[in-house]
Amino acid sequence: MLTFLNLVQLVLYIALLALVGQGALFVLAGQRRDSNVFYKLLQVVSKPFTWLVRKTTPRLVSDTQVPLVTFLLLAVVYMVVTFERADLCVTQGMVGQPGCR
């Protein structure tokens, strides 16, 4: 179970970093962000998550708000997984083990 939680946390962390990078390039590159190679790469990394959020949110949420909503949802899920991982480590007495650091 600990390995599964670590893997989920890693996937969420990568997606969150991709969305943060996308936001930074959104501010720094401005209108030229669509021709930026790194912006496109970060879009590819975060696309499965933004696609899922776009499909599950109502049309009231505009397409420009979907990355922000995705980031907020992933941040909440990341915190839940982190707390569950910490709880598992404490209850199993594995605080000093490599997977619990």
Backbone as a printed PyTorch tensor [residue, N CA C, xyz], in Angstrom:
tensor([[[  0.8180,  -1.1940,   0.0000],
         [  0.0000,   0.0000,   0.0000],
         [  0.8640,   1.2620,   0.0000]],

        [[  1.9800,   1.1950,   0.7230],
         [  2.8740,   2.3520,   0.7780],
         [  3.4630,   2.6560,  -0.5970]],

        [[  3.8360,   1.6200,  -1.3210],
         [  4.3850,   1.8200,  -2.6630],
         [  3.3480,   2.4510,  -3.5800]],

        [[  2.1080,   2.0010,  -3.4780],
         [  1.0350,   2.5750,  -4.2960],
         [  0.8400,   4.0540,  -3.9790]],

        [[  0.8090,   4.4020,  -2.7010],
         [  0.6470,   5.8030,  -2.3210],
         [  1.8210,   6.6520,  -2.7830]],

        [[  3.0330,   6.0910,  -2.7180],
         [  4.2030,   6.8250,  -3.2100],
         [  4.1190,   7.0610,  -4.7140]],

        [[  3.6510,   6.0660,  -5.4620],
         [  3.5140,   6.2220,  -6.9120],
         [  2.4450,   7.2490,  -7.2660]],

        [[  1.3200,   7.2010,  -6.5720],
         [  0.2610,   8.1800,  -6.8140],
         [  0.7590,   9.5810,  -6.4940]],

        [[  1.4790,   9.7150,  -5.3980],
         [  2.0170,  11.0140,  -5.0140],
         [  3.0110,  11.5220,  -6.0640]],

        [[  3.8210,  10.6390,  -6.6040],
         [  4.7870,  11.0340,  -7.6330],
         [  4.0950,  11.5080,  -8.9050]],

        [[  3.0820,  10.7910,  -9.3500],
         [  2.3430,  11.1900, -10.5600],
         [  1.6650,  12.5360, -10.3450]],

        [[  1.0600,  12.7170,  -9.1860],
         [  0.4180,  13.9940,  -8.8850],
         [  1.4390,  15.1320,  -8.8250]],

        [[  2.6040,  14.8570,  -8.2590],
         [  3.6600,  15.8600,  -8.1550],
         [  4.1370,  16.3000,  -9.5370]],

        [[  4.3060,  15.3600, -10.4420],
         [  4.7380,  15.6910, -11.8060],
         [  3.6850,  16.5370, -12.5030]],

        [[  2.4220,  16.1550, -12.3590],
         [  1.3500,  16.9290, -12.9780],
         [  1.2600,  18.3310, -12.3860]],

        [[  1.4050,  18.4470, -11.0790],
         [  1.3620,  19.7670, -10.4420],
         [  2.5130,  20.6470, -10.9110]],

        [[  3.6920,  20.0760, -11.0140],
         [  4.8300,  20.8660, -11.4960],
         [  4.6460,  21.2970, -12.9460]],

        [[  4.0510,  20.4310, -13.7580],
         [  3.7770,  20.7900, -15.1540],
         [  2.7900,  21.9560, -15.2200]],

        [[  1.7760,  21.9320, -14.3700],
         [  0.8020,  23.0230, -14.3620],
         [  1.4070,  24.3200, -13.8230]],

        [[  2.2970,  24.2230, -12.8450],
         [  2.9810,  25.4170, -12.3390],
         [  3.8790,  26.0080, -13.4300]],

        [[  4.6020,  25.1470, -14.1250],
         [  5.4470,  25.6070, -15.2250],
         [  4.6380,  26.2430, -16.3400]],

        [[  3.4920,  25.6590, -16.6260],
         [  2.6020,  26.2170, -17.6340],
         [  2.1280,  27.6070, -17.2130]],

        [[  1.7880,  27.7560, -15.9530],
         [  1.3520,  29.0560, -15.4550],
         [  2.4590,  30.0940, -15.5190]],

        [[  3.6910,  29.6800, -15.1880],
         [  4.8180,  30.6060, -15.2550],
         [  5.0740,  31.0480, -16.6910]],

        [[  5.0190,  30.1010, -17.6220],
         [  5.2180,  30.4750, -19.0240],
         [  4.0430,  31.2850, -19.5570]],

        [[  2.8630,  31.0630, -19.0210],
         [  1.7090,  31.8680, -19.4110],
         [  1.9600,  33.3330, -19.0860]],

        [[  2.5580,  33.5770, -17.9310],
         [  2.8500,  34.9510, -17.5170],
         [  4.0590,  35.5040, -18.2710]],

        [[  5.1160,  34.6990, -18.3780],
         [  6.3620,  35.1950, -18.9730],
         [  6.3120,  35.3270, -20.4890]],

        [[  5.7120,  34.3630, -21.1790],
         [  5.7310,  34.3680, -22.6380],
         [  4.5850,  35.1710, -23.2380]],

        [[  3.5290,  35.3730, -22.4930],
         [  2.4040,  36.1650, -22.9950],
         [  1.7140,  35.4860, -24.1620]],

        [[  1.4400,  36.2520, -25.2020],
         [  0.7260,  35.7220, -26.3690],
         [  1.5690,  34.7550, -27.1920]],

        [[  2.8760,  34.8070, -27.0290],
         [  3.7640,  33.9230, -27.8040],
         [  3.9210,  32.5470, -27.1720]],

        [[  3.1750,  32.2680, -26.1220],
         [  3.3190,  30.9840, -25.4260],
         [  2.9160,  29.8040, -26.2970]],

        [[  1.9940,  30.0100, -27.2420],
         [  1.5540,  28.9020, -28.0910],
         [  2.6450,  28.4180, -29.0380]],

        [[  3.6410,  29.2490, -29.3050],
         [  4.7560,  28.8270, -30.1580],
         [  5.9680,  28.3780, -29.3310]],

        [[  5.8410,  28.3940, -28.0120],
         [  6.9270,  28.0020, -27.1260],
         [  6.9570,  26.4760, -26.9800]],

        [[  8.1070,  25.8710, -27.2500],
         [  8.2500,  24.4130, -27.2090],
         [  8.0340,  23.8780, -25.7940]],

        [[  8.5640,  24.5670, -24.8050],
         [  8.4390,  24.0970, -23.4290],
         [  6.9940,  24.1860, -22.9370]],

        [[  6.2810,  25.2210, -23.3660],
         [  4.8710,  25.3480, -23.0040],
         [  4.0740,  24.1800, -23.5820]],

        [[  4.3610,  23.8320, -24.8340],
         [  3.6740,  22.6990, -25.4630],
         [  4.0200,  21.3830, -24.7630]],

        [[  5.2570,  21.2170, -24.3530],
         [  5.6600,  20.0130, -23.6350],
         [  4.9210,  19.9040, -22.3020]],

        [[  4.8190,  21.0030, -21.5920],
         [  4.1010,  21.0000, -20.3200],
         [  2.6050,  20.7520, -20.5230]],

        [[  2.0650,  21.2200, -21.6460],
         [  0.6720,  20.9290, -21.9600],
         [  0.4560,  19.4390, -22.1920]],

        [[  1.4060,  18.7990, -22.8670],
         [  1.2980,  17.3630, -23.1170],
         [  1.3350,  16.5790, -21.8060]],

        [[  2.1940,  16.9870, -20.8860],
         [  2.3050,  16.2890, -19.6020],
         [  1.0200,  16.4340, -18.7850]],

        [[  0.4330,  17.6060, -18.7950],
         [ -0.7540,  17.8470, -17.9670],
         [ -2.0730,  17.5770, -18.6850]],

        [[ -2.0190,  17.2390, -19.9660],
         [ -3.2460,  17.0610, -20.7520],
         [ -4.1920,  15.9900, -20.2050]],

        [[ -3.7330,  14.8120, -19.7530],
         [ -4.6990,  13.8290, -19.2360],
         [ -5.5160,  14.3620, -18.0570]],

        [[ -4.9000,  15.1570, -17.2150],
         [ -5.5820,  15.6880, -16.0470],
         [ -6.5300,  16.8260, -16.4230]],

        [[ -6.0790,  17.7190, -17.3070],
         [ -6.9530,  18.8120, -17.7280],
         [ -8.1140,  18.2820, -18.5620]],

        [[ -7.8850,  17.2430, -19.3380],
         [ -8.9590,  16.6350, -20.1230],
         [-10.0290,  16.0500, -19.2030]],

        [[ -9.5910,  15.3520, -18.1710],
         [-10.5290,  14.7530, -17.2240],
         [-11.3410,  15.8240, -16.4940]],

        [[-10.6860,  16.9050, -16.1070],
         [-11.3930,  17.9890, -15.4250],
         [-12.3630,  18.6700, -16.3880]],

        [[-11.9640,  18.8490, -17.6310],
         [-12.8660,  19.4720, -18.6190],
         [-14.1130,  18.6220, -18.8280]],

        [[-13.9500,  17.3100, -18.8490],
         [-15.0890,  16.4150, -19.0620],
         [-16.0100,  16.3400, -17.8530]],

        [[-15.4720,  16.5530, -16.6500],
         [-16.2870,  16.4000, -15.4400],
         [-16.8620,  17.7080, -14.9120]],

        [[-16.3250,  18.8390, -15.3260],
         [-16.8410,  20.1150, -14.8410],
         [-17.9670,  20.6010, -15.7510]],

        [[-18.8760,  21.3890, -15.2010],
         [-19.9510,  21.9250, -16.0470],
         [-19.4180,  22.9730, -17.0190]],

        [[-20.1970,  23.2920, -18.0170],
         [-19.7950,  24.2800, -19.0230],
         [-19.6430,  25.6800, -18.4410]],

        [[-20.1060,  25.8550, -17.2130],
         [-19.9430,  27.1320, -16.5330],
         [-18.4660,  27.4750, -16.3560]],

        [[-17.6330,  26.4610, -16.2210],
         [-16.1810,  26.6460, -16.1120],
         [-15.6370,  26.8000, -17.5330]],

        [[-15.0470,  27.9550, -17.8160],
         [-14.5420,  28.1970, -19.1690],
         [-13.2440,  27.4310, -19.4070]],

        [[-12.8870,  27.2890, -20.6730],
         [-11.6800,  26.5480, -21.0360],
         [-10.4110,  27.2040, -20.5080]],

        [[-10.4360,  28.5010, -20.3170],
         [ -9.2480,  29.1820, -19.7890],
         [ -9.0820,  28.9480, -18.2920]],

        [[-10.1580,  28.5620, -17.6020],
         [-10.0970,  28.3140, -16.1710],
         [ -9.7810,  26.8640, -15.8300]],

        [[ -9.8610,  25.9800, -16.8160],
         [ -9.6680,  24.5510, -16.5650],
         [ -8.2880,  24.2370, -15.9860]],

        [[ -7.1880,  24.8000, -16.4830],
         [ -5.8900,  24.4900, -15.8550],
         [ -5.8160,  24.9010, -14.3820]],

        [[ -6.4030,  26.0230, -14.0280],
         [ -6.3980,  26.4530, -12.6290],
         [ -7.2410,  25.5080, -11.7690]],

        [[ -8.4110,  25.1320, -12.2620],
         [ -9.2620,  24.1930, -11.5340],
         [ -8.5490,  22.8490, -11.3940]],

        [[ -7.8770,  22.4210, -12.4450],
         [ -7.1180,  21.1750, -12.4020],
         [ -6.0290,  21.2480, -11.3400]],

        [[ -5.3010,  22.3580, -11.3130],
         [ -4.2430,  22.5310, -10.3190],
         [ -4.8040,  22.4560,  -8.9010]],

        [[ -5.9060,  23.1450,  -8.6600],
         [ -6.4890,  23.1540,  -7.3130],
         [ -6.9830,  21.7670,  -6.9100]],

        [[ -7.6280,  21.0550,  -7.8180],
         [ -8.0950,  19.7050,  -7.5100],
         [ -6.9280,  18.7530,  -7.2570]],

        [[ -5.8920,  18.8430,  -8.0900],
         [ -4.7270,  17.9860,  -7.9030],
         [ -4.0010,  18.3130,  -6.6010]],

        [[ -3.9710,  19.5870,  -6.2280],
         [ -3.3250,  19.9680,  -4.9670],
         [ -4.0750,  19.3760,  -3.7780]],

        [[ -5.3890,  19.3760,  -3.8350],
         [ -6.1810,  18.7920,  -2.7480],
         [ -5.9490,  17.2820,  -2.6880]],

        [[ -5.9670,  16.6170,  -3.8380],
         [ -5.7410,  15.1700,  -3.8670],
         [ -4.3300,  14.8420,  -3.3950]],

        [[ -3.3540,  15.6700,  -3.7810],
         [ -1.9790,  15.4680,  -3.3410],
         [ -1.8700,  15.5490,  -1.8190]],

        [[ -2.5500,  16.5290,  -1.2280],
         [ -2.5170,  16.6610,   0.2360],
         [ -3.1790,  15.4600,   0.9120]],

        [[ -4.2840,  14.9810,   0.3440],
         [ -4.9680,  13.8170,   0.9250],
         [ -4.0500,  12.5960,   0.8700]],

        [[ -3.3950,  12.3810,  -0.2700],
         [ -2.4880,  11.2390,  -0.4090],
         [ -1.3110,  11.3740,   0.5450]],

        [[ -0.7950,  12.5830,   0.7090],
         [  0.3180,  12.8040,   1.6270],
         [ -0.0850,  12.4860,   3.0660]],

        [[ -1.2500,  12.9360,   3.4730],
         [ -1.7160,  12.6560,   4.8320],
         [ -1.9880,  11.1710,   5.0390]],

        [[ -2.5400,  10.5160,   4.0350],
         [ -2.7930,   9.0790,   4.1350],
         [ -1.4740,   8.2990,   4.2260]],

        [[ -0.4920,   8.7300,   3.4590],
         [  0.8200,   8.0900,   3.5050],
         [  1.4680,   8.2630,   4.8760]],

        [[  1.3740,   9.4680,   5.4080],
         [  1.9380,   9.7250,   6.7320],
         [  1.2060,   8.9120,   7.7960]],

        [[ -0.1020,   8.8330,   7.6890],
         [ -0.8800,   8.0500,   8.6480],
         [ -0.5110,   6.5760,   8.5710]],

        [[ -0.3280,   6.0570,   7.3720],
         [  0.0680,   4.6620,   7.1990],
         [  1.4340,   4.4080,   7.8190]],

        [[  2.3620,   5.3240,   7.6170],
         [  3.7070,   5.1540,   8.1820],
         [  3.6890,   5.1840,   9.7010]],

        [[  2.8900,   6.0720,  10.2580],
         [  2.8280,   6.1850,  11.7190],
         [  2.1240,   4.9760,  12.3220]],

        [[  1.0040,   4.5640,  11.7490],
         [  0.2540,   3.4440,  12.3320],
         [  0.9830,   2.1190,  12.1720]],

        [[  1.7770,   1.9750,  11.1350],
         [  2.5310,   0.7340,  10.9230],
         [  3.8870,   0.7670,  11.6180]],

        [[  4.2610,   1.9040,  12.1890],
         [  5.5370,   2.0200,  12.8860],
         [  6.7340,   2.0260,  11.9550]],

        [[  6.5580,   2.5590,  10.7380],
         [  7.6240,   2.5580,   9.7410],
         [  8.1730,   3.9680,   9.5090]],

        [[  8.1860,   4.7940,  10.5150],
         [  8.5560,   6.2040,  10.3520],
         [  9.9650,   6.3550,   9.8010]],

        [[ 10.9020,   5.5530,  10.1920],
         [ 12.2770,   5.6950,   9.7380],
         [ 12.5980,   4.9320,   8.4610]],

        [[ 11.6630,   4.2140,   7.9140],
         [ 11.8990,   3.4090,   6.7140],
         [ 12.0610,   4.3050,   5.4820]],

        [[ 12.7610,   3.8060,   4.4450],
         [ 13.0110,   4.6380,   3.2560],
         [ 11.7490,   5.1320,   2.5410]],

        [[ 10.6890,   4.3660,   2.4780],
         [  9.4820,   4.7900,   1.7950],
         [  8.6940,   5.8280,   2.5510]],

        [[  8.9980,   6.0370,   3.8050],
         [  8.2340,   6.9620,   4.6590],
         [  8.9430,   8.2690,   4.9010]],

        [[ 10.0600,   8.4930,   4.3150],
         [ 10.7860,   9.7490,   4.5450],
         [ 10.2450,  10.8550,   3.7070]]])
